[in-house]
Amino acid sequence: MKSYTTFSDLQQDLNAGTVRVEDLVNYYLGRIEEYKRLNAFLEVFADEALAKAAEIQAKIDNGTAGKLAGMIIGLKDNISFKGHKMSASSKILDGYEAVYSATVVERILQEDAIIIGRLNCDEFAMGASNETSYFGPVKNYIDETKVSGGSSGGSAVAVQADLCFASLASDTGGSIRQPAAFCGVFGLKPTYARVSRYGVVAYASSFDQVGPIAKSVEDVALLLEVIAGRDAHDGTSSSVPVPSYASIVANYNCSDKKRIAYIEETLHAEGLDPEIKANTLAQIENLKKEGHTVEPVSFEYLDYVVAAYYILTTAEASSNLARYDGVHYGYRSDQSADLISTYKKSRSEGFGDEVKRRIMLGTFVLSAGYYDAYYSKAQKARRLIKEKMDHILEDYDFIITPTTPAPAFNIGEEPSDPMVMYLADIFTVGASLAGLPAISLPSGNNQAGLPLGLQVIGRRYKEEDLLAFSKCIQKI
C-alpha cells in the first residue's frame, strides 16, 4: 500500500473503493510490528481497530461517514481513552485504566477516526528527548542513534515512520513542536484554551495544550477543526467560535503579502547550530523573494524565558502531581508500613529522577520565604514576555524563529547538568508563556540528513491565518 501524505488523497481512494479501511489498519499494524524497535507505541489496539475499521467502512459505503473516516490516529500516553490503560509513561500509574475519555478523544471518535494505540512520551510530559520515559527512549526513524525529541517523541516518530496517519499529543513548552522538528513533520500548539484539556494528565495547567502532529498543514488544520472549541468539562476552554480551518487552508490565496518579524536574538543565541542558522536565514530570504516584508525585531527577554517557564511549570507540577500518592490508584510500594511510608516510598519508587527533580524545584519556589523571590517574579516576567510578543504581533502578522537550537542529538548524550537540556526549549517556550499558537514546519535537512524545523508564531485565536500562511511557506 502506498504511503499517503494528505488525508484528502486517502479519502479519494477510500471513496473510490480502491482502498478499504481494514486494509489501512492492517498496513499500519504491519508497520508497527516491523518497526517496534523504535519504541514509539506502548500498546496497540489491534483487534479493536480492526473491528472499528469494518464499522467505518460500512459508513463510507452508505455515505454517512464523518470528517475523519479512515484516519488512523495514535494517542500520546497522557490522553485518557475510556477502558484503556494510560500511564503518562510512568511507573507510578502502573495498571491504571482510564474511566472516561478525554474530550479530544470523544470528538475524533465522533468523526469516525480510528485510534490504533497509545504512544510513548517523556514521563508526565517532562523532558526534551523522550529519554525520561519509564519504558525507555523512542528512536528517531531517520537515524536510530538519535533521540526523537520530547516530550511527544512517540507521537512524532509514529507519524514520521508511517506507523499511523496522525497523532494527538500535548505541548506545555514545546513538547509537540520540538519532536516535530526533530522528525521532519508538522506539529501545532494551539492558542491556550483553544482545545479542551479535560481528560489529559495535567503537568502545568496554565500551559498545557493538546495539538495534532501530521504530515501536512491541511491535516493539522482538519484535526484542529475537530478537536477545538468550548467544552463544559473544562472551565478554561474558550468559547471563541471555531472556523472551518480545513476549508480556509484549502482555499487560501498565497498571493497575499505579509509582514513577518524574526527575533534577532534567536539567530545569535549561544549554542545555535550553524546549519540551523543558515537554514533560517535562507527561509527569510525566500520569503523576501516572494514579496513578503521580513524584518528583525529585538526580544530583550530571550535570556529569561527558560527560567520563567521552568519556575512556573515546576510550581504547577508540584501541585498537580500531589494526587499520585500510592493510595488512590496506580503504583503502591510493597515496602509500605503505614500512611506516611506509603506516600514516601510509593512516590520515591514510582516517579523517575526528572519528575522528582521538578516536583522538588516546584515545591521550593512555592515555599515560604522563596515565593516572592522566585514564583512571583516569574509571573511578572511572564506578563512582560506576553506583552512584548503581543506588541510585536500588533505590527507584524507572524513571528518566525528556528524551532530548536540544534538537530536531534544522540541517545544517551543528555548532560549531567539539567539546565543544558532545559535550554533546548529556548525558542519554543516564549509562545507557551504568552499563550500564542505556534507551529513547527519541516525546513529541510542538514548535511547529516537530520530534519530541521522552522517555527511560526501567530496571533491569539488566529490559527486559520497561521495554518494558511504555513501552507504558503511549504509551497515556497
C-alpha positions as CSV (number, residue, x, y, z in Angstrom):
1,M,0.0,0.0,0.0
2,K,1.3,3.5,-0.8
3,S,2.1,6.0,1.9
4,Y,-0.3,8.9,1.9
5,T,0.9,12.4,2.6
6,T,-2.5,14.1,2.8
7,F,-5.8,12.8,4.1
8,S,-7.6,14.3,1.0
9,D,-5.7,11.9,-1.2
10,L,-6.6,9.0,1.1
11,Q,-10.2,10.0,1.1
12,Q,-10.3,10.0,-2.7
13,D,-9.2,6.4,-2.7
14,L,-11.5,5.3,0.1
15,N,-14.5,6.9,-1.7
16,A,-13.4,5.3,-5.0
17,G,-13.2,1.9,-3.3
18,T,-9.6,1.3,-4.3
19,V,-8.6,1.2,-0.6
20,R,-10.6,-0.1,2.3
21,V,-10.3,0.9,5.9
22,E,-9.4,-2.7,7.0
23,D,-6.5,-2.6,4.6
24,L,-5.3,0.6,6.1
25,V,-5.4,-0.7,9.6
26,N,-3.6,-3.9,8.6
27,Y,-1.0,-1.8,6.8
28,Y,-0.3,0.3,9.9
29,L,-0.3,-2.8,12.2
30,G,2.3,-4.3,9.9
31,R,4.4,-1.2,10.1
32,I,4.2,-1.0,13.9
33,E,5.3,-4.6,14.2
34,E,8.2,-4.1,11.7
35,Y,9.5,-1.0,13.5
36,K,8.6,-1.9,17.1
37,R,12.3,-1.4,17.9
38,L,11.6,2.4,17.6
39,N,9.6,2.0,20.8
40,A,7.0,4.5,19.7
41,F,4.0,2.5,20.8
42,L,3.4,1.3,24.3
43,E,0.3,-0.6,23.4
44,V,-1.5,-1.4,20.2
45,F,-5.3,-1.8,20.0
46,A,-5.2,-4.2,17.0
47,D,-8.4,-6.1,17.4
48,E,-10.4,-3.1,18.4
49,A,-9.0,-1.1,15.5
50,L,-9.9,-3.8,13.0
51,A,-13.4,-4.1,14.4
52,K,-13.8,-0.3,14.2
53,A,-12.5,-0.4,10.6
54,A,-15.3,-2.6,9.5
55,E,-17.8,-0.3,11.1
56,I,-16.3,2.8,9.4
57,Q,-16.1,1.1,6.1
58,A,-19.9,0.5,6.2
59,K,-20.4,4.2,6.9
60,I,-18.2,5.1,3.9
61,D,-20.1,2.7,1.7
62,N,-23.5,4.2,2.7
63,G,-22.4,7.8,2.7
64,T,-22.8,8.5,6.4
65,A,-19.1,8.7,7.4
66,G,-17.6,11.6,9.4
67,K,-14.8,14.0,8.6
68,L,-12.1,11.7,9.8
69,A,-13.3,8.4,8.4
70,G,-10.3,6.3,7.6
71,M,-7.8,8.4,9.6
72,I,-5.7,6.1,11.8
73,I,-4.6,8.0,14.9
74,G,-2.2,7.4,17.8
75,L,-2.7,8.9,21.2
76,K,0.1,10.2,23.5
77,D,0.1,8.2,26.7
78,N,-1.2,11.1,28.8
79,I,-4.6,11.4,27.0
80,S,-7.5,9.3,28.5
81,F,-9.3,6.7,26.4
82,K,-12.0,5.0,28.4
83,G,-11.4,1.3,29.1
84,H,-7.7,1.6,28.0
85,K,-4.5,1.8,30.0
86,M,-2.8,5.2,30.5
87,S,0.4,5.7,32.4
88,A,1.9,9.0,31.2
89,S,5.0,6.7,30.7
90,S,5.4,6.5,34.5
91,K,5.8,3.6,36.9
92,I,3.5,5.4,39.3
93,L,0.5,4.9,37.1
94,D,1.2,1.2,36.6
95,G,-2.0,-0.7,36.0
96,Y,-4.2,2.4,35.7
97,E,-7.1,2.2,33.3
98,A,-9.0,5.3,32.2
99,V,-12.5,5.5,33.5
100,Y,-13.6,8.2,30.9
101,S,-12.3,9.5,27.6
102,A,-10.8,12.9,27.1
103,T,-12.9,15.4,25.2
104,V,-10.4,15.4,22.3
105,V,-10.8,11.6,22.1
106,E,-14.6,11.8,22.0
107,R,-14.5,14.4,19.3
108,I,-12.3,12.5,16.9
109,L,-14.3,9.3,17.5
110,Q,-17.5,11.1,16.7
111,E,-15.9,12.0,13.3
112,D,-15.0,8.3,12.8
113,A,-11.3,8.3,13.4
114,I,-9.7,5.0,14.5
115,I,-7.4,5.0,17.5
116,I,-4.7,2.4,16.9
117,G,-2.7,2.6,20.2
118,R,-1.0,4.7,22.8
119,L,2.3,6.4,22.3
120,N,5.5,6.6,24.3
121,C,6.4,10.0,25.8
122,D,8.7,11.5,28.5
123,E,7.4,10.7,32.0
124,F,4.5,13.1,32.7
125,A,5.5,15.0,29.6
126,M,8.6,16.2,31.4
127,G,11.6,16.1,29.0
128,A,13.0,17.2,25.7
129,S,14.3,13.9,24.3
130,N,11.8,11.1,25.3
131,E,14.5,9.6,27.4
132,T,12.7,10.1,30.8
133,S,10.0,7.5,29.9
134,Y,9.8,4.5,32.3
135,F,9.6,2.4,29.1
136,G,12.8,3.6,27.5
137,P,13.6,6.2,24.8
138,V,11.9,6.5,21.4
139,K,14.3,6.2,18.5
140,N,14.3,8.6,15.6
141,Y,13.3,6.8,12.4
142,I,15.8,8.8,10.3
143,D,18.7,7.7,12.5
144,E,18.0,5.3,15.3
145,T,21.0,6.5,17.3
146,K,19.3,9.9,17.6
147,V,16.5,11.0,20.0
148,S,13.0,11.6,18.8
149,G,12.6,14.8,20.8
150,G,10.2,15.3,23.7
151,S,8.1,15.0,25.4
152,S,5.9,13.8,22.5
153,G,8.6,11.7,20.9
154,G,6.4,8.6,20.3
155,S,3.7,10.8,18.7
156,A,6.2,12.4,16.3
157,V,8.0,9.2,15.3
158,A,4.8,7.3,14.8
159,V,3.8,9.8,12.1
160,Q,7.4,10.1,10.7
161,A,7.8,6.3,10.3
162,D,4.2,5.9,8.9
163,L,3.1,3.8,11.9
164,C,-0.2,5.8,11.9
165,F,-1.6,8.6,9.8
166,A,-1.6,11.3,12.5
167,S,-1.3,11.6,16.3
168,L,-2.6,13.7,19.1
169,A,-0.1,15.0,21.7
170,S,0.3,17.7,24.3
171,D,2.5,20.7,24.3
172,T,3.5,22.5,27.5
173,G,6.7,24.3,26.5
174,G,7.5,22.8,23.1
175,S,6.5,19.1,23.5
176,I,4.8,18.9,20.1
177,R,6.9,21.4,18.2
178,Q,10.4,20.2,19.2
179,P,9.9,16.5,18.3
180,A,8.1,17.5,15.2
181,A,11.2,19.5,14.2
182,F,13.5,16.5,15.1
183,C,11.3,14.2,13.0
184,G,10.5,16.4,10.0
185,V,6.7,16.5,10.5
186,F,4.2,19.2,11.2
187,G,3.3,19.9,14.8
188,L,0.9,22.6,16.2
189,K,0.5,24.0,19.6
190,P,-2.9,25.9,19.5
191,T,-3.7,29.0,21.4
192,Y,-4.0,28.3,25.1
193,A,-7.7,27.4,25.8
194,R,-8.5,26.7,22.2
195,V,-8.6,22.9,22.9
196,S,-10.1,21.3,26.0
197,R,-7.7,19.8,28.5
198,Y,-10.4,17.5,30.0
199,G,-9.1,14.0,30.3
200,V,-5.4,15.0,29.7
201,V,-2.9,14.3,32.5
202,A,-2.0,17.7,34.0
203,Y,1.6,18.8,34.1
204,A,1.3,22.6,34.2
205,S,-2.3,23.6,33.9
206,S,-1.8,27.2,32.7
207,F,0.4,26.0,29.8
208,D,-0.8,22.5,28.7
209,Q,-2.5,22.3,25.3
210,V,-3.4,19.4,23.1
211,G,-2.5,19.6,19.4
212,P,-2.1,17.5,16.3
213,I,1.0,16.0,14.6
214,A,0.7,15.1,10.9
215,K,2.4,15.1,7.5
216,S,0.7,18.1,6.1
217,V,-0.6,21.5,7.1
218,E,-4.0,20.6,5.7
219,D,-4.3,17.6,8.0
220,V,-3.2,19.6,11.0
221,A,-6.0,22.1,10.1
222,L,-8.6,19.4,9.8
223,L,-7.7,17.8,13.2
224,L,-7.7,21.1,14.9
225,E,-11.2,21.9,13.4
226,V,-12.5,18.7,15.0
227,I,-10.9,18.9,18.5
228,A,-11.1,22.7,19.1
229,G,-14.0,24.6,20.8
230,R,-15.7,25.1,24.1
231,D,-16.1,22.2,26.5
232,A,-18.3,22.3,29.5
233,H,-16.0,19.9,31.3
234,D,-13.1,22.4,31.0
235,G,-13.8,25.8,32.6
236,T,-10.7,27.3,31.0
237,S,-11.7,26.3,27.4
238,S,-12.5,29.2,25.2
239,S,-15.9,29.9,23.7
240,V,-14.4,31.8,20.7
241,P,-16.1,30.3,17.6
242,V,-14.2,27.6,15.7
243,P,-13.8,28.4,12.0
244,S,-13.5,25.9,9.2
245,Y,-9.7,25.7,9.4
246,A,-9.5,23.0,6.7
247,S,-11.6,24.9,4.2
248,I,-9.7,28.2,4.8
249,V,-6.3,26.5,4.3
250,A,-7.5,24.7,1.2
251,N,-8.8,27.9,-0.4
252,Y,-6.2,30.4,0.8
253,N,-4.6,32.6,-1.8
254,C,-0.9,32.8,-1.3
255,S,-0.6,36.0,-3.3
256,D,-1.4,38.0,-0.2
257,K,1.8,39.6,1.2
258,K,2.5,39.5,4.9
259,R,4.6,41.4,7.4
260,I,6.8,38.9,9.3
261,A,9.2,39.5,12.2
262,Y,12.1,37.3,13.1
263,I,13.6,37.6,16.6
264,E,17.2,38.8,16.0
265,E,18.5,37.3,19.3
266,T,17.5,33.8,18.3
267,L,20.0,33.9,15.4
268,H,22.8,35.0,17.7
269,A,21.9,32.7,20.6
270,E,24.8,30.9,22.2
271,G,24.8,27.3,21.1
272,L,22.8,27.8,17.9
273,D,23.8,25.2,15.4
274,P,25.4,26.9,12.3
275,E,23.3,24.8,9.8
276,I,20.1,25.8,11.6
277,K,21.1,29.4,11.5
278,A,21.9,29.2,7.7
279,N,18.6,27.3,7.1
280,T,16.6,30.0,8.9
281,L,18.3,32.8,7.0
282,A,17.6,31.0,3.8
283,Q,13.9,30.8,4.7
284,I,13.9,34.5,5.4
285,E,15.4,35.3,2.0
286,N,12.9,33.0,0.3
287,L,10.1,34.9,2.0
288,K,11.5,38.2,0.9
289,K,11.8,37.0,-2.7
290,E,8.1,36.2,-2.6
291,G,7.3,39.8,-1.8
292,H,6.7,39.5,2.0
293,T,8.2,42.1,4.4
294,V,10.6,40.3,6.7
295,E,12.3,42.4,9.4
296,P,14.3,41.8,12.5
297,V,12.9,42.7,15.9
298,S,14.6,42.7,19.3
299,F,13.2,40.5,22.1
300,E,15.2,41.5,25.1
301,Y,13.6,38.8,27.3
302,L,15.0,35.8,25.5
303,D,17.5,35.1,28.2
304,Y,14.7,35.0,30.8
305,V,12.1,32.8,29.0
306,V,13.5,29.4,30.1
307,A,14.0,30.4,33.7
308,A,10.5,31.9,33.9
309,Y,9.0,28.8,32.2
310,Y,10.6,26.3,34.5
311,I,9.8,28.1,37.7
312,L,6.2,28.4,36.8
313,T,5.7,24.9,35.3
314,T,7.5,23.1,38.1
315,A,5.4,25.0,40.7
316,E,2.2,23.9,38.9
317,A,3.6,20.3,38.6
318,S,4.3,20.1,42.3
319,S,0.6,20.7,42.9
320,N,-0.8,18.6,40.1
321,L,1.3,15.6,40.8
322,A,0.5,15.5,44.6
323,R,-2.5,13.2,43.7
324,Y,-0.2,10.4,42.8
325,D,0.3,9.2,46.4
326,G,0.1,5.4,46.2
327,V,-3.3,5.4,47.8
328,H,-5.9,6.4,45.2
329,Y,-4.7,4.5,42.1
330,G,-1.6,3.3,40.4
331,Y,1.7,2.1,41.9
332,R,1.9,1.4,45.7
333,S,5.2,0.3,47.2
334,D,5.1,-3.2,48.8
335,Q,7.5,-1.8,51.5
336,S,4.8,0.5,52.9
337,A,4.1,0.1,56.6
338,D,1.8,3.0,57.4
339,L,0.2,6.0,55.7
340,I,3.4,8.2,55.7
341,S,5.6,5.4,54.4
342,T,3.1,4.6,51.7
343,Y,3.3,8.2,50.5
344,K,7.1,8.4,50.7
345,K,8.0,5.0,49.3
346,S,5.4,5.0,46.6
347,R,6.4,8.4,45.3
348,S,10.1,7.8,45.6
349,E,9.9,4.5,43.8
350,G,7.1,5.4,41.3
351,F,8.5,8.7,39.9
352,G,11.6,9.0,37.8
353,D,14.5,11.3,38.6
354,E,13.4,14.1,36.3
355,V,9.9,14.2,37.6
356,K,11.2,14.2,41.2
357,R,13.6,17.0,40.3
358,R,10.8,19.1,39.0
359,I,8.4,18.4,41.9
360,M,11.1,19.4,44.4
361,L,12.0,22.5,42.5
362,G,8.3,23.5,42.3
363,T,7.8,22.9,46.0
364,F,10.9,25.0,46.7
365,V,9.8,28.0,44.6
366,L,6.4,28.0,46.3
367,S,7.7,27.7,49.8
368,A,7.5,30.4,52.4
369,G,10.4,32.8,52.1
370,Y,11.1,31.9,48.4
371,Y,7.6,32.5,46.8
372,D,8.3,36.2,46.2
373,A,11.9,35.7,45.2
374,Y,11.1,33.2,42.5
375,Y,7.4,32.4,41.7
376,S,6.1,35.9,42.0
377,K,9.0,37.3,39.9
378,A,8.5,34.6,37.3
379,Q,4.8,35.6,37.0
380,K,5.8,39.2,36.4
381,A,8.3,38.1,33.8
382,R,5.6,36.0,32.1
383,R,3.4,39.1,31.8
384,L,6.3,41.1,30.3
385,I,7.0,38.4,27.8
386,K,3.3,38.1,26.8
387,E,3.0,41.9,26.4
388,K,6.2,42.1,24.3
389,M,5.0,39.3,22.0
390,D,1.6,40.8,21.7
391,H,3.2,44.2,20.9
392,I,5.3,42.6,18.1
393,L,2.2,41.0,16.6
394,E,0.4,44.3,16.5
395,D,2.9,45.4,13.9
396,Y,3.5,42.0,12.2
397,D,1.3,39.2,11.1
398,F,3.7,36.4,12.3
399,I,6.9,35.8,14.1
400,I,9.4,33.2,12.9
401,T,12.3,31.5,14.7
402,P,14.2,28.2,14.5
403,T,12.1,25.6,16.3
404,T,15.2,24.2,18.1
405,P,18.8,25.4,18.6
406,A,20.2,22.1,17.4
407,P,19.1,19.0,15.4
408,A,18.3,15.6,17.1
409,F,21.2,14.6,19.3
410,N,22.5,11.1,20.3
411,I,20.5,8.9,22.6
412,G,22.3,8.9,26.0
413,E,24.0,12.2,25.3
414,E,22.0,14.0,27.9
415,P,24.4,16.1,30.0
416,S,24.5,15.8,33.8
417,D,23.5,19.5,34.1
418,P,19.7,19.5,33.5
419,M,19.8,23.3,32.7
420,V,21.7,22.4,29.5
421,M,18.8,20.2,28.4
422,Y,16.2,22.8,29.5
423,L,17.8,25.3,27.2
424,A,16.7,23.1,24.3
425,D,13.3,24.8,24.8
426,I,14.6,28.3,24.4
427,F,12.8,29.1,21.2
428,T,9.5,27.3,21.9
429,V,8.7,28.4,25.5
430,G,8.0,32.0,24.5
431,A,4.8,31.2,22.7
432,S,3.8,28.9,25.6
433,L,4.3,31.7,28.2
434,A,2.3,34.1,26.0
435,G,-0.4,31.5,25.2
436,L,0.0,32.1,21.5
437,P,-0.5,29.5,18.7
438,A,2.8,28.2,17.1
439,I,3.6,25.5,14.6
440,S,6.8,23.7,13.6
441,L,7.3,23.2,9.9
442,P,9.8,20.9,8.2
443,S,12.6,23.0,6.9
444,G,14.8,20.6,5.0
445,N,17.6,18.5,6.4
446,N,21.2,19.3,7.5
447,Q,24.2,17.7,5.8
448,A,23.9,14.6,8.0
449,G,20.3,14.1,6.8
450,L,18.7,15.1,10.1
451,P,15.4,17.1,9.8
452,L,15.3,20.8,10.8
453,G,12.3,22.9,11.8
454,L,11.0,26.4,11.4
455,Q,8.7,27.8,14.0
456,V,5.9,30.2,13.0
457,I,4.0,32.0,15.8
458,G,0.7,33.7,15.2
459,R,-1.9,35.9,16.9
460,R,-4.1,34.6,19.6
461,Y,-7.1,32.5,18.3
462,K,-6.0,33.2,14.7
463,E,-4.9,29.6,13.9
464,E,-6.6,29.9,10.5
465,D,-4.1,32.6,9.4
466,L,-1.2,30.7,10.9
467,L,-2.0,27.5,9.2
468,A,-2.8,29.1,5.8
469,F,0.5,31.0,5.8
470,S,2.3,27.8,6.9
471,K,1.0,26.2,3.7
472,C,2.4,29.0,1.7
473,I,5.8,28.7,3.3
474,Q,5.8,25.0,2.4
475,K,5.0,25.9,-1.2
476,I,7.9,28.2,-1.3
